[in-house]
Amino acid sequence: MSAYLGAYGKEFDPPGKLSRAAWEQERRARIVGKNKITVQVSDLDVTVTGSKAVAKFRQAYSADSLNVTSRKTLEFVNSGGRWTIVRESTGA
């Protein structure tokens, strides 16, 4: 869980009106304790401009009885040689 959350930069702005702490708690509840989680990525398109990147893709997510397919966009910043997610949106 710490490696997963570590992929999100300090500047990460959670979608909606959630605080970072509330967003992390929600993610833990979604992930911890699941028997199996499968994520498939397709239609990946990445654009890099300097120290910023945008990845757009279709994600098929499956965990226990939940199966969701959606479009996702992740915005990254490279800081000190490490890419971290600073913004995430679904359906974009």
PyMOL Python script that loads the backbone (N, CA, C, O; Angstrom):
from pymol import cmd

cmd.read_pdbstr("""\
ATOM      1  N   MET A   1       0.835  -1.185   0.000  1.00  0.00           N
ATOM      2  CA  MET A   1       0.000   0.000   0.000  1.00  0.00           C
ATOM      3  C   MET A   1       0.876   1.244   0.000  1.00  0.00           C
ATOM      4  O   MET A   1       0.560   2.221  -0.679  1.00  0.00           O
ATOM      5  N   SER A   2       1.978   1.221   0.757  1.00  0.00           N
ATOM      6  CA  SER A   2       2.832   2.399   0.816  1.00  0.00           C
ATOM      7  C   SER A   2       3.499   2.670  -0.534  1.00  0.00           C
ATOM      8  O   SER A   2       3.685   3.829  -0.902  1.00  0.00           O
ATOM      9  N   ALA A   3       3.861   1.625  -1.274  1.00  0.00           N
ATOM     10  CA  ALA A   3       4.448   1.819  -2.610  1.00  0.00           C
ATOM     11  C   ALA A   3       3.407   2.404  -3.563  1.00  0.00           C
ATOM     12  O   ALA A   3       3.722   3.287  -4.360  1.00  0.00           O
ATOM     13  N   TYR A   4       2.180   1.921  -3.483  1.00  0.00           N
ATOM     14  CA  TYR A   4       1.089   2.435  -4.319  1.00  0.00           C
ATOM     15  C   TYR A   4       0.875   3.921  -4.037  1.00  0.00           C
ATOM     16  O   TYR A   4       0.860   4.736  -4.960  1.00  0.00           O
ATOM     17  N   LEU A   5       0.709   4.270  -2.768  1.00  0.00           N
ATOM     18  CA  LEU A   5       0.478   5.673  -2.416  1.00  0.00           C
ATOM     19  C   LEU A   5       1.704   6.529  -2.707  1.00  0.00           C
ATOM     20  O   LEU A   5       1.571   7.721  -2.983  1.00  0.00           O
ATOM     21  N   GLY A   6       2.902   5.936  -2.650  1.00  0.00           N
ATOM     22  CA  GLY A   6       4.130   6.655  -2.953  1.00  0.00           C
ATOM     23  C   GLY A   6       4.265   7.050  -4.411  1.00  0.00           C
ATOM     24  O   GLY A   6       5.084   7.904  -4.751  1.00  0.00           O
ATOM     25  N   ALA A   7       3.460   6.432  -5.285  1.00  0.00           N
ATOM     26  CA  ALA A   7       3.473   6.803  -6.707  1.00  0.00           C
ATOM     27  C   ALA A   7       2.795   8.149  -6.934  1.00  0.00           C
ATOM     28  O   ALA A   7       2.918   8.741  -8.006  1.00  0.00           O
ATOM     29  N   TYR A   8       2.076   8.628  -5.917  1.00  0.00           N
ATOM     30  CA  TYR A   8       1.388   9.912  -5.996  1.00  0.00           C
ATOM     31  C   TYR A   8       2.251  10.966  -5.315  1.00  0.00           C
ATOM     32  O   TYR A   8       2.640  10.805  -4.159  1.00  0.00           O
ATOM     33  N   GLY A   9       2.550  12.047  -6.035  1.00  0.00           N
ATOM     34  CA  GLY A   9       3.411  13.104  -5.525  1.00  0.00           C
ATOM     35  C   GLY A   9       2.776  13.885  -4.384  1.00  0.00           C
ATOM     36  O   GLY A   9       1.568  13.814  -4.155  1.00  0.00           O
ATOM     37  N   LYS A  10       3.614  14.631  -3.675  1.00  0.00           N
ATOM     38  CA  LYS A  10       3.126  15.483  -2.591  1.00  0.00           C
ATOM     39  C   LYS A  10       2.120  16.500  -3.107  1.00  0.00           C
ATOM     40  O   LYS A  10       1.235  16.939  -2.374  1.00  0.00           O
ATOM     41  N   GLU A  11       2.266  16.877  -4.394  1.00  0.00           N
ATOM     42  CA  GLU A  11       1.385  17.882  -4.999  1.00  0.00           C
ATOM     43  C   GLU A  11       0.073  17.295  -5.483  1.00  0.00           C
ATOM     44  O   GLU A  11      -0.765  18.028  -6.008  1.00  0.00           O
ATOM     45  N   PHE A  12      -0.137  15.967  -5.318  1.00  0.00           N
ATOM     46  CA  PHE A  12      -1.339  15.316  -5.838  1.00  0.00           C
ATOM     47  C   PHE A  12      -2.592  15.982  -5.293  1.00  0.00           C
ATOM     48  O   PHE A  12      -2.735  16.194  -4.089  1.00  0.00           O
ATOM     49  N   ASP A  13      -3.483  16.302  -6.199  1.00  0.00           N
ATOM     50  CA  ASP A  13      -4.748  16.952  -5.868  1.00  0.00           C
ATOM     51  C   ASP A  13      -5.854  15.920  -6.097  1.00  0.00           C
ATOM     52  O   ASP A  13      -6.231  15.677  -7.244  1.00  0.00           O
ATOM     53  N   PRO A  14      -6.382  15.308  -5.032  1.00  0.00           N
ATOM     54  CA  PRO A  14      -7.408  14.274  -5.210  1.00  0.00           C
ATOM     55  C   PRO A  14      -8.629  14.820  -5.945  1.00  0.00           C
ATOM     56  O   PRO A  14      -9.006  15.977  -5.763  1.00  0.00           O
ATOM     57  N   PRO A  15      -9.250  13.969  -6.783  1.00  0.00           N
ATOM     58  CA  PRO A  15     -10.455  14.413  -7.485  1.00  0.00           C
ATOM     59  C   PRO A  15     -11.593  14.683  -6.510  1.00  0.00           C
ATOM     60  O   PRO A  15     -11.614  14.148  -5.402  1.00  0.00           O
ATOM     61  N   GLY A  16     -12.524  15.508  -6.925  1.00  0.00           N
ATOM     62  CA  GLY A  16     -13.652  15.849  -6.050  1.00  0.00           C
ATOM     63  C   GLY A  16     -13.200  16.790  -4.957  1.00  0.00           C
ATOM     64  O   GLY A  16     -12.294  17.600  -5.154  1.00  0.00           O
ATOM     65  N   LYS A  17     -13.824  16.683  -3.823  1.00  0.00           N
ATOM     66  CA  LYS A  17     -13.504  17.590  -2.725  1.00  0.00           C
ATOM     67  C   LYS A  17     -12.827  16.864  -1.562  1.00  0.00           C
ATOM     68  O   LYS A  17     -12.827  17.347  -0.429  1.00  0.00           O
ATOM     69  N   LEU A  18     -12.251  15.699  -1.859  1.00  0.00           N
ATOM     70  CA  LEU A  18     -11.586  14.930  -0.812  1.00  0.00           C
ATOM     71  C   LEU A  18     -10.256  15.549  -0.426  1.00  0.00           C
ATOM     72  O   LEU A  18      -9.539  16.090  -1.268  1.00  0.00           O
ATOM     73  N   SER A  19      -9.935  15.463   0.856  1.00  0.00           N
ATOM     74  CA  SER A  19      -8.587  15.831   1.299  1.00  0.00           C
ATOM     75  C   SER A  19      -7.665  14.681   0.921  1.00  0.00           C
ATOM     76  O   SER A  19      -8.131  13.588   0.598  1.00  0.00           O
ATOM     77  N   ARG A  20      -6.377  14.920   0.958  1.00  0.00           N
ATOM     78  CA  ARG A  20      -5.426  13.850   0.643  1.00  0.00           C
ATOM     79  C   ARG A  20      -5.587  12.695   1.628  1.00  0.00           C
ATOM     80  O   ARG A  20      -5.552  11.534   1.220  1.00  0.00           O
ATOM     81  N   ALA A  21      -5.761  12.991   2.908  1.00  0.00           N
ATOM     82  CA  ALA A  21      -5.923  11.941   3.929  1.00  0.00           C
ATOM     83  C   ALA A  21      -7.185  11.122   3.680  1.00  0.00           C
ATOM     84  O   ALA A  21      -7.155   9.896   3.787  1.00  0.00           O
ATOM     85  N   ALA A  22      -8.290  11.780   3.351  1.00  0.00           N
ATOM     86  CA  ALA A  22      -9.550  11.074   3.077  1.00  0.00           C
ATOM     87  C   ALA A  22      -9.417  10.221   1.816  1.00  0.00           C
ATOM     88  O   ALA A  22      -9.928   9.102   1.767  1.00  0.00           O
ATOM     89  N   TRP A  23      -8.733  10.747   0.794  1.00  0.00           N
ATOM     90  CA  TRP A  23      -8.513   9.996  -0.439  1.00  0.00           C
ATOM     91  C   TRP A  23      -7.692   8.742  -0.165  1.00  0.00           C
ATOM     92  O   TRP A  23      -8.019   7.665  -0.665  1.00  0.00           O
ATOM     93  N   GLU A  24      -6.612   8.875   0.636  1.00  0.00           N
ATOM     94  CA  GLU A  24      -5.774   7.721   0.969  1.00  0.00           C
ATOM     95  C   GLU A  24      -6.578   6.679   1.741  1.00  0.00           C
ATOM     96  O   GLU A  24      -6.432   5.482   1.495  1.00  0.00           O
ATOM     97  N   GLN A  25      -7.416   7.113   2.661  1.00  0.00           N
ATOM     98  CA  GLN A  25      -8.244   6.191   3.433  1.00  0.00           C
ATOM     99  C   GLN A  25      -9.209   5.448   2.508  1.00  0.00           C
ATOM    100  O   GLN A  25      -9.407   4.242   2.656  1.00  0.00           O
ATOM    101  N   GLU A  26      -9.805   6.157   1.562  1.00  0.00           N
ATOM    102  CA  GLU A  26     -10.719   5.544   0.598  1.00  0.00           C
ATOM    103  C   GLU A  26      -9.982   4.506  -0.259  1.00  0.00           C
ATOM    104  O   GLU A  26     -10.511   3.423  -0.511  1.00  0.00           O
ATOM    105  N   ARG A  27      -8.775   4.829  -0.702  1.00  0.00           N
ATOM    106  CA  ARG A  27      -7.984   3.890  -1.505  1.00  0.00           C
ATOM    107  C   ARG A  27      -7.627   2.642  -0.708  1.00  0.00           C
ATOM    108  O   ARG A  27      -7.708   1.527  -1.223  1.00  0.00           O
ATOM    109  N   ARG A  28      -7.236   2.829   0.535  1.00  0.00           N
ATOM    110  CA  ARG A  28      -6.918   1.668   1.382  1.00  0.00           C
ATOM    111  C   ARG A  28      -8.128   0.750   1.499  1.00  0.00           C
ATOM    112  O   ARG A  28      -7.996  -0.469   1.387  1.00  0.00           O
ATOM    113  N   ALA A  29      -9.305   1.327   1.724  1.00  0.00           N
ATOM    114  CA  ALA A  29     -10.535   0.541   1.858  1.00  0.00           C
ATOM    115  C   ALA A  29     -10.843  -0.229   0.574  1.00  0.00           C
ATOM    116  O   ALA A  29     -11.353  -1.348   0.630  1.00  0.00           O
ATOM    117  N   ARG A  30     -10.534   0.365  -0.586  1.00  0.00           N
ATOM    118  CA  ARG A  30     -10.789  -0.298  -1.867  1.00  0.00           C
ATOM    119  C   ARG A  30      -9.811  -1.430  -2.146  1.00  0.00           C
ATOM    120  O   ARG A  30     -10.158  -2.397  -2.824  1.00  0.00           O
ATOM    121  N   ILE A  31      -8.590  -1.315  -1.628  1.00  0.00           N
ATOM    122  CA  ILE A  31      -7.520  -2.232  -2.019  1.00  0.00           C
ATOM    123  C   ILE A  31      -7.228  -3.308  -0.973  1.00  0.00           C
ATOM    124  O   ILE A  31      -7.161  -4.492  -1.302  1.00  0.00           O
ATOM    125  N   VAL A  32      -7.056  -2.904   0.271  1.00  0.00           N
ATOM    126  CA  VAL A  32      -6.656  -3.845   1.323  1.00  0.00           C
ATOM    127  C   VAL A  32      -7.768  -4.866   1.561  1.00  0.00           C
ATOM    128  O   VAL A  32      -8.940  -4.508   1.679  1.00  0.00           O
ATOM    129  N   GLY A  33      -7.386  -6.138   1.628  1.00  0.00           N
ATOM    130  CA  GLY A  33      -8.336  -7.202   1.919  1.00  0.00           C
ATOM    131  C   GLY A  33      -9.005  -7.828   0.719  1.00  0.00           C
ATOM    132  O   GLY A  33      -9.770  -8.780   0.870  1.00  0.00           O
ATOM    133  N   LYS A  34      -8.739  -7.323  -0.461  1.00  0.00           N
ATOM    134  CA  LYS A  34      -9.314  -7.932  -1.658  1.00  0.00           C
ATOM    135  C   LYS A  34      -8.579  -9.235  -1.949  1.00  0.00           C
ATOM    136  O   LYS A  34      -7.364  -9.318  -1.772  1.00  0.00           O
ATOM    137  N   ASN A  35      -9.312 -10.249  -2.394  1.00  0.00           N
ATOM    138  CA  ASN A  35      -8.699 -11.531  -2.727  1.00  0.00           C
ATOM    139  C   ASN A  35      -7.817 -11.422  -3.953  1.00  0.00           C
ATOM    140  O   ASN A  35      -6.728 -11.995  -4.001  1.00  0.00           O
ATOM    141  N   LYS A  36      -8.295 -10.680  -4.948  1.00  0.00           N
ATOM    142  CA  LYS A  36      -7.546 -10.550  -6.199  1.00  0.00           C
ATOM    143  C   LYS A  36      -7.941  -9.243  -6.871  1.00  0.00           C
ATOM    144  O   LYS A  36      -9.123  -8.916  -6.974  1.00  0.00           O
ATOM    145  N   ILE A  37      -6.936  -8.502  -7.326  1.00  0.00           N
ATOM    146  CA  ILE A  37      -7.173  -7.279  -8.097  1.00  0.00           C
ATOM    147  C   ILE A  37      -6.463  -7.442  -9.435  1.00  0.00           C
ATOM    148  O   ILE A  37      -5.287  -7.803  -9.481  1.00  0.00           O
ATOM    149  N   THR A  38      -7.181  -7.174 -10.524  1.00  0.00           N
ATOM    150  CA  THR A  38      -6.601  -7.238 -11.857  1.00  0.00           C
ATOM    151  C   THR A  38      -6.844  -5.900 -12.544  1.00  0.00           C
ATOM    152  O   THR A  38      -7.961  -5.381 -12.538  1.00  0.00           O
ATOM    153  N   VAL A  39      -5.789  -5.348 -13.136  1.00  0.00           N
ATOM    154  CA  VAL A  39      -5.912  -4.106 -13.889  1.00  0.00           C
ATOM    155  C   VAL A  39      -5.316  -4.337 -15.266  1.00  0.00           C
ATOM    156  O   VAL A  39      -4.164  -4.753 -15.391  1.00  0.00           O
ATOM    157  N   GLN A  40      -6.105  -4.065 -16.299  1.00  0.00           N
ATOM    158  CA  GLN A  40      -5.618  -4.158 -17.669  1.00  0.00           C
ATOM    159  C   GLN A  40      -5.699  -2.777 -18.296  1.00  0.00           C
ATOM    160  O   GLN A  40      -6.711  -2.085 -18.190  1.00  0.00           O
ATOM    161  N   VAL A  41      -4.601  -2.387 -18.958  1.00  0.00           N
ATOM    162  CA  VAL A  41      -4.516  -1.071 -19.605  1.00  0.00           C
ATOM    163  C   VAL A  41      -4.470  -1.280 -21.110  1.00  0.00           C
ATOM    164  O   VAL A  41      -3.739  -2.138 -21.604  1.00  0.00           O
ATOM    165  N   SER A  42      -5.265  -0.479 -21.846  1.00  0.00           N
ATOM    166  CA  SER A  42      -5.237  -0.526 -23.311  1.00  0.00           C
ATOM    167  C   SER A  42      -5.367   0.891 -23.849  1.00  0.00           C
ATOM    168  O   SER A  42      -5.688   1.823 -23.112  1.00  0.00           O
ATOM    169  N   ASP A  43      -5.114   1.038 -25.140  1.00  0.00           N
ATOM    170  CA  ASP A  43      -5.210   2.347 -25.814  1.00  0.00           C
ATOM    171  C   ASP A  43      -4.382   3.414 -25.110  1.00  0.00           C
ATOM    172  O   ASP A  43      -4.834   4.547 -24.947  1.00  0.00           O
ATOM    173  N   LEU A  44      -3.165   3.054 -24.690  1.00  0.00           N
ATOM    174  CA  LEU A  44      -2.292   3.974 -23.965  1.00  0.00           C
ATOM    175  C   LEU A  44      -1.702   5.026 -24.899  1.00  0.00           C
ATOM    176  O   LEU A  44      -1.167   4.702 -25.960  1.00  0.00           O
ATOM    177  N   ASP A  45      -1.808   6.288 -24.491  1.00  0.00           N
ATOM    178  CA  ASP A  45      -1.225   7.406 -25.228  1.00  0.00           C
ATOM    179  C   ASP A  45      -0.508   8.297 -24.208  1.00  0.00           C
ATOM    180  O   ASP A  45      -1.141   8.839 -23.302  1.00  0.00           O
ATOM    181  N   VAL A  46       0.807   8.447 -24.357  1.00  0.00           N
ATOM    182  CA  VAL A  46       1.605   9.244 -23.423  1.00  0.00           C
ATOM    183  C   VAL A  46       2.230  10.413 -24.156  1.00  0.00           C
ATOM    184  O   VAL A  46       2.824  10.243 -25.221  1.00  0.00           O
ATOM    185  N   THR A  47       2.097  11.602 -23.583  1.00  0.00           N
ATOM    186  CA  THR A  47       2.716  12.805 -24.115  1.00  0.00           C
ATOM    187  C   THR A  47       3.648  13.368 -23.048  1.00  0.00           C
ATOM    188  O   THR A  47       3.231  13.601 -21.913  1.00  0.00           O
ATOM    189  N   VAL A  48       4.911  13.586 -23.415  1.00  0.00           N
ATOM    190  CA  VAL A  48       5.896  14.128 -22.474  1.00  0.00           C
ATOM    191  C   VAL A  48       6.339  15.495 -22.966  1.00  0.00           C
ATOM    192  O   VAL A  48       6.719  15.654 -24.126  1.00  0.00           O
ATOM    193  N   THR A  49       6.287  16.477 -22.082  1.00  0.00           N
ATOM    194  CA  THR A  49       6.748  17.824 -22.379  1.00  0.00           C
ATOM    195  C   THR A  49       7.635  18.264 -21.219  1.00  0.00           C
ATOM    196  O   THR A  49       7.147  18.651 -20.157  1.00  0.00           O
ATOM    197  N   GLY A  50       8.931  18.200 -21.438  1.00  0.00           N
ATOM    198  CA  GLY A  50       9.862  18.572 -20.376  1.00  0.00           C
ATOM    199  C   GLY A  50       9.725  17.661 -19.177  1.00  0.00           C
ATOM    200  O   GLY A  50       9.889  16.446 -19.284  1.00  0.00           O
ATOM    201  N   SER A  51       9.420  18.256 -18.026  1.00  0.00           N
ATOM    202  CA  SER A  51       9.306  17.475 -16.796  1.00  0.00           C
ATOM    203  C   SER A  51       7.861  17.093 -16.471  1.00  0.00           C
ATOM    204  O   SER A  51       7.551  16.685 -15.352  1.00  0.00           O
ATOM    205  N   LYS A  52       6.977  17.234 -17.474  1.00  0.00           N
ATOM    206  CA  LYS A  52       5.572  16.866 -17.277  1.00  0.00           C
ATOM    207  C   LYS A  52       5.171  15.824 -18.312  1.00  0.00           C
ATOM    208  O   LYS A  52       5.690  15.810 -19.428  1.00  0.00           O
ATOM    209  N   ALA A  53       4.244  14.957 -17.932  1.00  0.00           N
ATOM    210  CA  ALA A  53       3.738  13.939 -18.846  1.00  0.00           C
ATOM    211  C   ALA A  53       2.260  13.713 -18.573  1.00  0.00           C
ATOM    212  O   ALA A  53       1.781  13.882 -17.452  1.00  0.00           O
ATOM    213  N   VAL A  54       1.549  13.325 -19.629  1.00  0.00           N
ATOM    214  CA  VAL A  54       0.134  12.976 -19.509  1.00  0.00           C
ATOM    215  C   VAL A  54      -0.048  11.607 -20.146  1.00  0.00           C
ATOM    216  O   VAL A  54       0.365  11.382 -21.284  1.00  0.00           O
ATOM    217  N   ALA A  55      -0.665  10.700 -19.409  1.00  0.00           N
ATOM    218  CA  ALA A  55      -0.974   9.362 -19.917  1.00  0.00           C
ATOM    219  C   ALA A  55      -2.490   9.205 -19.964  1.00  0.00           C
ATOM    220  O   ALA A  55      -3.174   9.375 -18.955  1.00  0.00           O
ATOM    221  N   LYS A  56      -3.007   8.875 -21.155  1.00  0.00           N
ATOM    222  CA  LYS A  56      -4.441   8.618 -21.329  1.00  0.00           C
ATOM    223  C   LYS A  56      -4.590   7.166 -21.752  1.00  0.00           C
ATOM    224  O   LYS A  56      -3.839   6.677 -22.596  1.00  0.00           O
ATOM    225  N   PHE A  57      -5.563   6.479 -21.160  1.00  0.00           N
ATOM    226  CA  PHE A  57      -5.732   5.064 -21.456  1.00  0.00           C
ATOM    227  C   PHE A  57      -7.103   4.567 -21.027  1.00  0.00           C
ATOM    228  O   PHE A  57      -7.838   5.254 -20.318  1.00  0.00           O
ATOM    229  N   ARG A  58      -7.432   3.357 -21.472  1.00  0.00           N
ATOM    230  CA  ARG A  58      -8.633   2.671 -21.019  1.00  0.00           C
ATOM    231  C   ARG A  58      -8.184   1.656 -19.975  1.00  0.00           C
ATOM    232  O   ARG A  58      -7.235   0.903 -20.196  1.00  0.00           O
ATOM    233  N   GLN A  59      -8.870   1.641 -18.841  1.00  0.00           N
ATOM    234  CA  GLN A  59      -8.513   0.737 -17.745  1.00  0.00           C
ATOM    235  C   GLN A  59      -9.672  -0.211 -17.466  1.00  0.00           C
ATOM    236  O   GLN A  59     -10.814   0.215 -17.289  1.00  0.00           O
ATOM    237  N   ALA A  60      -9.358  -1.508 -17.430  1.00  0.00           N
ATOM    238  CA  ALA A  60     -10.320  -2.522 -17.001  1.00  0.00           C
ATOM    239  C   ALA A  60      -9.869  -2.981 -15.619  1.00  0.00           C
ATOM    240  O   ALA A  60      -8.821  -3.611 -15.474  1.00  0.00           O
ATOM    241  N   TYR A  61     -10.667  -2.660 -14.611  1.00  0.00           N
ATOM    242  CA  TYR A  61     -10.340  -2.949 -13.210  1.00  0.00           C
ATOM    243  C   TYR A  61     -11.297  -4.014 -12.690  1.00  0.00           C
ATOM    244  O   TYR A  61     -12.511  -3.918 -12.868  1.00  0.00           O
ATOM    245  N   SER A  62     -10.731  -5.032 -12.045  1.00  0.00           N
ATOM    246  CA  SER A  62     -11.541  -6.100 -11.489  1.00  0.00           C
ATOM    247  C   SER A  62     -11.011  -6.443 -10.096  1.00  0.00           C
ATOM    248  O   SER A  62      -9.820  -6.697  -9.920  1.00  0.00           O
ATOM    249  N   ALA A  63     -11.908  -6.446  -9.114  1.00  0.00           N
ATOM    250  CA  ALA A  63     -11.542  -6.814  -7.737  1.00  0.00           C
ATOM    251  C   ALA A  63     -12.744  -7.498  -7.101  1.00  0.00           C
ATOM    252  O   ALA A  63     -13.811  -6.901  -6.958  1.00  0.00           O
ATOM    253  N   ASP A  64     -12.557  -8.757  -6.724  1.00  0.00           N
ATOM    254  CA  ASP A  64     -13.650  -9.543  -6.163  1.00  0.00           C
ATOM    255  C   ASP A  64     -14.859  -9.455  -7.100  1.00  0.00           C
ATOM    256  O   ASP A  64     -14.766  -9.922  -8.235  1.00  0.00           O
ATOM    257  N   SER A  65     -15.980  -8.880  -6.677  1.00  0.00           N
ATOM    258  CA  SER A  65     -17.182  -8.849  -7.523  1.00  0.00           C
ATOM    259  C   SER A  65     -17.316  -7.551  -8.328  1.00  0.00           C
ATOM    260  O   SER A  65     -18.292  -7.391  -9.061  1.00  0.00           O
ATOM    261  N   LEU A  66     -16.364  -6.627  -8.210  1.00  0.00           N
ATOM    262  CA  LEU A  66     -16.423  -5.353  -8.927  1.00  0.00           C
ATOM    263  C   LEU A  66     -15.667  -5.432 -10.247  1.00  0.00           C
ATOM    264  O   LEU A  66     -14.502  -5.830 -10.275  1.00  0.00           O
ATOM    265  N   ASN A  67     -16.321  -5.058 -11.333  1.00  0.00           N
ATOM    266  CA  ASN A  67     -15.694  -5.001 -12.655  1.00  0.00           C
ATOM    267  C   ASN A  67     -16.055  -3.670 -13.296  1.00  0.00           C
ATOM    268  O   ASN A  67     -17.224  -3.408 -13.575  1.00  0.00           O
ATOM    269  N   VAL A  68     -15.044  -2.824 -13.531  1.00  0.00           N
ATOM    270  CA  VAL A  68     -15.284  -1.492 -14.078  1.00  0.00           C
ATOM    271  C   VAL A  68     -14.295  -1.221 -15.203  1.00  0.00           C
ATOM    272  O   VAL A  68     -13.097  -1.465 -15.059  1.00  0.00           O
ATOM    273  N   THR A  69     -14.801  -0.714 -16.323  1.00  0.00           N
ATOM    274  CA  THR A  69     -13.942  -0.271 -17.416  1.00  0.00           C
ATOM    275  C   THR A  69     -14.197   1.208 -17.622  1.00  0.00           C
ATOM    276  O   THR A  69     -15.345   1.640 -17.731  1.00  0.00           O
ATOM    277  N   SER A  70     -13.113   1.991 -17.675  1.00  0.00           N
ATOM    278  CA  SER A  70     -13.263   3.438 -17.837  1.00  0.00           C
ATOM    279  C   SER A  70     -12.038   4.030 -18.511  1.00  0.00           C
ATOM    280  O   SER A  70     -10.983   3.401 -18.588  1.00  0.00           O
ATOM    281  N   ARG A  71     -12.201   5.254 -18.998  1.00  0.00           N
ATOM    282  CA  ARG A  71     -11.079   6.027 -19.529  1.00  0.00           C
ATOM    283  C   ARG A  71     -10.440   6.730 -18.347  1.00  0.00           C
ATOM    284  O   ARG A  71     -11.131   7.230 -17.460  1.00  0.00           O
ATOM    285  N   LYS A  72      -9.098   6.765 -18.340  1.00  0.00           N
ATOM    286  CA  LYS A  72      -8.383   7.453 -17.266  1.00  0.00           C
ATOM    287  C   LYS A  72      -7.331   8.368 -17.860  1.00  0.00           C
ATOM    288  O   LYS A  72      -6.800   8.119 -18.942  1.00  0.00           O
ATOM    289  N   THR A  73      -7.047   9.423 -17.134  1.00  0.00           N
ATOM    290  CA  THR A  73      -5.960  10.333 -17.474  1.00  0.00           C
ATOM    291  C   THR A  73      -5.136  10.553 -16.212  1.00  0.00           C
ATOM    292  O   THR A  73      -5.662  10.908 -15.157  1.00  0.00           O
ATOM    293  N   LEU A  74      -3.829  10.333 -16.345  1.00  0.00           N
ATOM    294  CA  LEU A  74      -2.905  10.590 -15.246  1.00  0.00           C
ATOM    295  C   LEU A  74      -1.929  11.668 -15.682  1.00  0.00           C
ATOM    296  O   LEU A  74      -1.375  11.601 -16.779  1.00  0.00           O
ATOM    297  N   GLU A  75      -1.718  12.654 -14.834  1.00  0.00           N
ATOM    298  CA  GLU A  75      -0.723  13.687 -15.098  1.00  0.00           C
ATOM    299  C   GLU A  75       0.441  13.462 -14.142  1.00  0.00           C
ATOM    300  O   GLU A  75       0.250  13.277 -12.940  1.00  0.00           O
ATOM    301  N   PHE A  76       1.649  13.481 -14.699  1.00  0.00           N
ATOM    302  CA  PHE A  76       2.867  13.208 -13.940  1.00  0.00           C
ATOM    303  C   PHE A  76       3.792  14.410 -13.953  1.00  0.00           C
ATOM    304  O   PHE A  76       3.747  15.236 -14.865  1.00  0.00           O
ATOM    305  N   VAL A  77       4.633  14.500 -12.930  1.00  0.00           N
ATOM    306  CA  VAL A  77       5.718  15.472 -12.881  1.00  0.00           C
ATOM    307  C   VAL A  77       6.983  14.712 -12.519  1.00  0.00           C
ATOM    308  O   VAL A  77       6.972  13.849 -11.642  1.00  0.00           O
ATOM    309  N   ASN A  78       8.074  15.041 -13.204  1.00  0.00           N
ATOM    310  CA  ASN A  78       9.368  14.434 -12.897  1.00  0.00           C
ATOM    311  C   ASN A  78      10.113  15.380 -11.974  1.00  0.00           C
ATOM    312  O   ASN A  78      10.465  16.497 -12.352  1.00  0.00           O
ATOM    313  N   SER A  79      10.345  14.915 -10.765  1.00  0.00           N
ATOM    314  CA  SER A  79      11.053  15.718  -9.781  1.00  0.00           C
ATOM    315  C   SER A  79      12.215  14.895  -9.250  1.00  0.00           C
ATOM    316  O   SER A  79      12.008  13.848  -8.635  1.00  0.00           O
ATOM    317  N   GLY A  80      13.425  15.359  -9.482  1.00  0.00           N
ATOM    318  CA  GLY A  80      14.600  14.640  -9.007  1.00  0.00           C
ATOM    319  C   GLY A  80      14.788  13.286  -9.666  1.00  0.00           C
ATOM    320  O   GLY A  80      15.323  12.364  -9.050  1.00  0.00           O
ATOM    321  N   GLY A  81      14.350  13.156 -10.919  1.00  0.00           N
ATOM    322  CA  GLY A  81      14.503  11.900 -11.647  1.00  0.00           C
ATOM    323  C   GLY A  81      13.418  10.877 -11.361  1.00  0.00           C
ATOM    324  O   GLY A  81      13.525   9.732 -11.802  1.00  0.00           O
ATOM    325  N   ARG A  82      12.384  11.258 -10.641  1.00  0.00           N
ATOM    326  CA  ARG A  82      11.298  10.329 -10.298  1.00  0.00           C
ATOM    327  C   ARG A  82       9.961  10.895 -10.769  1.00  0.00           C
ATOM    328  O   ARG A  82       9.598  12.021 -10.431  1.00  0.00           O
ATOM    329  N   TRP A  83       9.231  10.094 -11.558  1.00  0.00           N
ATOM    330  CA  TRP A  83       7.915  10.499 -12.046  1.00  0.00           C
ATOM    331  C   TRP A  83       6.866  10.161 -10.982  1.00  0.00           C
ATOM    332  O   TRP A  83       6.803   9.027 -10.508  1.00  0.00           O
ATOM    333  N   THR A  84       6.040  11.151 -10.609  1.00  0.00           N
ATOM    334  CA  THR A  84       4.954  10.915  -9.665  1.00  0.00           C
ATOM    335  C   THR A  84       3.667  11.496 -10.234  1.00  0.00           C
ATOM    336  O   THR A  84       3.681  12.442 -11.022  1.00  0.00           O
ATOM    337  N   ILE A  85       2.561  10.907  -9.813  1.00  0.00           N
ATOM    338  CA  ILE A  85       1.239  11.345 -10.274  1.00  0.00           C
ATOM    339  C   ILE A  85       0.827  12.580  -9.477  1.00  0.00           C
ATOM    340  O   ILE A  85       0.885  12.588  -8.247  1.00  0.00           O
ATOM    341  N   VAL A  86       0.407  13.631 -10.200  1.00  0.00           N
ATOM    342  CA  VAL A  86      -0.047  14.844  -9.522  1.00  0.00           C
ATOM    343  C   VAL A  86      -1.544  15.108  -9.753  1.00  0.00           C
ATOM    344  O   VAL A  86      -2.154  15.904  -9.040  1.00  0.00           O
ATOM    345  N   ARG A  87      -2.128  14.433 -10.756  1.00  0.00           N
ATOM    346  CA  ARG A  87      -3.559  14.603 -11.023  1.00  0.00           C
ATOM    347  C   ARG A  87      -4.064  13.331 -11.702  1.00  0.00           C
ATOM    348  O   ARG A  87      -3.361  12.710 -12.500  1.00  0.00           O
ATOM    349  N   GLU A  88      -5.300  12.962 -11.365  1.00  0.00           N
ATOM    350  CA  GLU A  88      -5.900  11.754 -11.911  1.00  0.00           C
ATOM    351  C   GLU A  88      -7.364  12.053 -12.188  1.00  0.00           C
ATOM    352  O   GLU A  88      -8.055  12.628 -11.347  1.00  0.00           O
ATOM    353  N   SER A  89      -7.839  11.663 -13.368  1.00  0.00           N
ATOM    354  CA  SER A  89      -9.255  11.842 -13.665  1.00  0.00           C
ATOM    355  C   SER A  89      -9.779  10.627 -14.408  1.00  0.00           C
ATOM    356  O   SER A  89      -9.038   9.938 -15.110  1.00  0.00           O
ATOM    357  N   THR A  90     -11.065  10.380 -14.241  1.00  0.00           N
ATOM    358  CA  THR A  90     -11.728   9.257 -14.880  1.00  0.00           C
ATOM    359  C   THR A  90     -12.781   9.788 -15.844  1.00  0.00           C
ATOM    360  O   THR A  90     -13.467  10.771 -15.565  1.00  0.00           O
ATOM    361  N   GLY A  91     -12.891   9.115 -16.981  1.00  0.00           N
ATOM    362  CA  GLY A  91     -13.893   9.510 -17.961  1.00  0.00           C
ATOM    363  C   GLY A  91     -13.423  10.609 -18.896  1.00  0.00           C
ATOM    364  O   GLY A  91     -14.173  11.051 -19.767  1.00  0.00           O
ATOM    365  N   ALA A  92     -12.181  11.055 -18.722  1.00  0.00           N
ATOM    366  CA  ALA A  92     -11.665  12.142 -19.567  1.00  0.00           C
ATOM    367  C   ALA A  92     -11.049  11.601 -20.835  1.00  0.00           C
ATOM    368  O   ALA A  92     -10.565  12.372 -21.664  1.00  0.00           O
TER     369      ALA A  92
END
""", "prot")
cmd.dss("prot")
cmd.show_as("cartoon", "prot")
cmd.util.cbc("prot")
cmd.orient("prot")
